[in-house]
Amino acid sequence: MPLSRVLEVEVMDTASEAADYNSMDHSAVNRLFAENLLATGVFGDRELSILDLGTGTALIPIEVCRRTGRCRVLAVDLAAHMLELARQNVTAAGLASRIRLEKIDAKALPFVDGRFDVVMSNSIIHHIPEPIRALQEAVRVTKTGGLLFIRDLLRPNDEQTLAQLVETYAGSENAHSRQMFDDSLHAALSLGEIRGLVTELGFPADSVQPTSDRHWTWVGRK
């Protein structure tokens, strides 16, 4: 029987969770996210406004801004401890003038319709009990013709595969970090579940594709 979704805490907002998350080696995943985003061809001659949902410690906005000077990013999260480390990371990267950080709920964005050229997100959807709410908001604040680029974990079919993924990608981390990754995989959506949600929003099911052994990616043009 396929694994059922098991929810985890929506907001990782303790100092230890933020510190462990920030110390985990996400570098390859973050680089690939930035490279794949740029490969969509969305970046032209003009400066783009980007909203990053669930930014965590802002490592992905930093990767994106290092690769292109044609954007400014508003990076939001609900976790105060994550944002505290995010500010340190952004300052250390010398990008405080291009990356703004705010404590905002992705399920209730305080922005007008069509505010952003690009809405991006990495690994926030699995934290949300009703992901459709965040996806609806992401679509709402994206400009007509704008890009939605959302990536998250893909729930494995069975416990054995899940355990192998934890060992492969978090085996060298501390016990708390390994457990966080395990919990996240249990909380992730299946490919069928996320495709069902994007079709509810009027996008083709195949705009969501599995993009690694543990990720799906939704690339949508509004």
C-alpha positions in Angstrom: 0.0 0.0 0.0 1.4 3.5 -0.9 2.5 5.7 1.9 -0.2 8.1 3.2 0.7 11.7 3.8 1.7 12.4 7.5 1.6 16.1 8.3 4.6 17.7 10.0 4.8 21.1 11.8 3.8 23.9 9.5 6.3 26.4 10.8 9.8 25.3 11.8 10.3 28.1 14.3 12.8 27.1 17.0 16.4 28.2 17.1 17.6 24.6 16.9 15.5 23.8 13.8 16.7 26.9 12.0 20.3 26.3 12.9 20.2 22.6 11.8 18.4 23.5 8.6 20.9 26.2 7.8 23.8 24.0 8.5 22.6 21.1 6.3 24.3 20.9 2.9 21.7 22.1 0.5 24.2 23.6 -1.9 23.7 21.2 -4.8 19.9 21.4 -4.6 20.0 25.2 -4.3 22.4 25.6 -7.3 20.2 23.3 -9.4 17.0 25.3 -8.5 18.7 28.5 -9.5 20.0 27.0 -12.8 16.7 25.5 -13.7 14.9 28.8 -13.0 17.2 30.7 -15.2 16.9 28.0 -17.9 13.2 28.8 -18.3 14.2 31.9 -20.2 12.1 34.2 -18.1 15.0 36.6 -17.5 15.3 39.1 -20.4 16.6 42.6 -20.5 14.4 44.2 -17.8 14.6 43.7 -14.1 12.1 41.2 -12.7 10.3 41.3 -9.4 10.4 37.9 -7.7 8.5 36.6 -4.7 10.1 33.7 -2.8 7.6 31.8 -0.7 9.0 30.0 2.4 12.5 31.3 1.9 13.9 29.6 5.0 17.4 31.0 5.5 17.3 32.7 2.0 19.9 30.5 0.4 18.0 30.1 -2.9 17.4 33.9 -3.4 21.1 34.3 -2.8 21.9 31.7 -5.5 19.5 33.3 -8.0 20.9 36.8 -7.4 24.5 35.6 -7.8 23.6 34.3 -11.3 21.7 37.3 -12.6 21.6 41.0 -11.8 18.2 41.4 -13.4 16.0 40.8 -10.4 15.0 41.9 -7.0 13.5 39.4 -4.5 11.0 39.7 -1.8 11.7 36.6 0.3 9.0 35.7 2.9 8.6 33.1 5.7 6.6 32.6 8.8 9.5 31.4 10.9 11.3 34.2 12.8 14.4 32.2 13.6 14.8 31.2 10.0 14.5 34.9 8.9 17.1 35.9 11.5 19.6 33.5 9.9 18.4 34.6 6.5 19.3 38.2 7.3 22.8 37.1 8.3 23.2 35.1 5.1 21.9 37.9 2.8 24.2 40.5 4.5 27.2 38.1 4.3 26.5 37.7 0.6 26.4 41.4 0.0 22.9 41.3 -1.3 20.9 43.3 1.2 20.0 45.8 -1.4 18.4 43.2 -3.7 16.8 40.7 -1.3 14.2 42.0 1.1 13.0 39.7 3.9 9.5 39.8 5.5 7.6 37.6 7.9 4.5 36.7 5.8 2.1 33.8 5.6 2.2 32.2 2.1 -1.5 31.3 2.6 -2.6 34.9 3.0 -0.3 37.2 1.0 -0.8 41.0 1.5 -0.2 41.9 -2.1 -2.5 43.0 -4.9 -3.3 40.6 -7.8 -0.6 40.4 -10.4 2.1 42.0 -8.2 5.1 39.8 -9.3 6.8 38.7 -12.5 7.9 35.4 -10.9 6.7 33.5 -7.9 9.1 30.8 -6.8 9.3 28.4 -3.9 11.3 25.5 -2.8 10.0 23.0 -0.2 7.2 24.9 1.4 4.2 23.0 0.0 4.8 19.9 2.1 4.6 22.0 5.3 1.1 23.2 4.6 -1.9 21.0 5.6 -4.0 22.4 2.8 -1.5 23.3 0.0 -4.2 24.6 -2.4 -4.4 27.7 -0.3 -0.8 28.7 -0.9 -0.9 27.7 -4.5 -4.0 29.8 -5.1 -2.2 32.8 -3.5 0.9 32.2 -5.6 -1.2 32.2 -8.8 -3.1 35.3 -7.7 -0.1 37.5 -7.1 1.7 36.4 -10.4 1.3 38.8 -13.3 -0.5 37.7 -16.4 2.2 36.1 -18.5 4.4 35.6 -15.4 6.1 32.5 -14.2 5.3 30.1 -11.3 8.3 28.0 -10.5 7.6 25.8 -7.5 9.6 22.7 -6.4 9.0 20.4 -3.5 9.7 17.0 -2.1 8.0 13.9 -3.7 6.5 11.4 -1.3 8.0 8.0 -1.8 5.8 5.0 -2.5 7.1 2.9 0.5 9.0 3.1 3.7 12.1 1.3 2.3 12.5 3.9 -0.5 12.0 6.7 2.1 14.7 5.2 4.4 17.1 4.9 1.4 16.5 8.6 0.5 17.2 9.7 4.1 20.4 7.7 4.2 21.5 8.9 0.8 20.9 12.6 1.3 21.0 13.1 5.1 23.0 10.1 6.3 26.0 12.3 7.3 23.8 14.9 9.1 23.0 14.8 12.9 20.0 12.8 14.2 17.7 15.9 14.3 18.5 16.8 10.7 17.9 13.2 9.6 14.5 13.1 11.4 13.5 16.5 9.9 14.2 15.1 6.4 12.3 11.9 7.2 9.3 13.9 8.5 9.4 16.1 5.4 9.3 13.1 3.0 6.3 11.7 4.9 4.6 15.1 4.6 5.3 15.6 0.9 2.7 15.2 -1.8 2.6 12.4 -4.3 2.9 13.3 -8.0 -0.8 12.6 -8.5 -1.8 14.8 -5.6 0.1 17.9 -6.8 -1.0 17.4 -10.4 -4.6 17.3 -9.1 -4.1 20.6 -7.3 -2.7 22.4 -10.3 -5.5 21.2 -12.6 -7.9 22.7 -10.1 -6.1 26.0 -10.7 -6.5 25.7 -14.4 -3.0 24.5 -15.4 -2.1 21.3 -17.3 -1.3 18.3 -15.1 1.9 17.8 -17.0 3.1 21.2 -16.0 4.3 19.3 -12.9 7.1 16.8 -13.5 9.3 14.7 -11.3 12.7 16.3 -11.5 14.8 14.1 -9.3 14.5 11.0 -7.2 12.9 13.1 -4.5 11.5 16.3 -6.1 8.7 17.5 -8.3 8.7 20.8 -10.1 5.7 22.9 -11.3 6.5 25.3 -14.1 3.4 27.3 -14.9 2.8 30.3 -17.1 -0.1 32.4 -16.0 
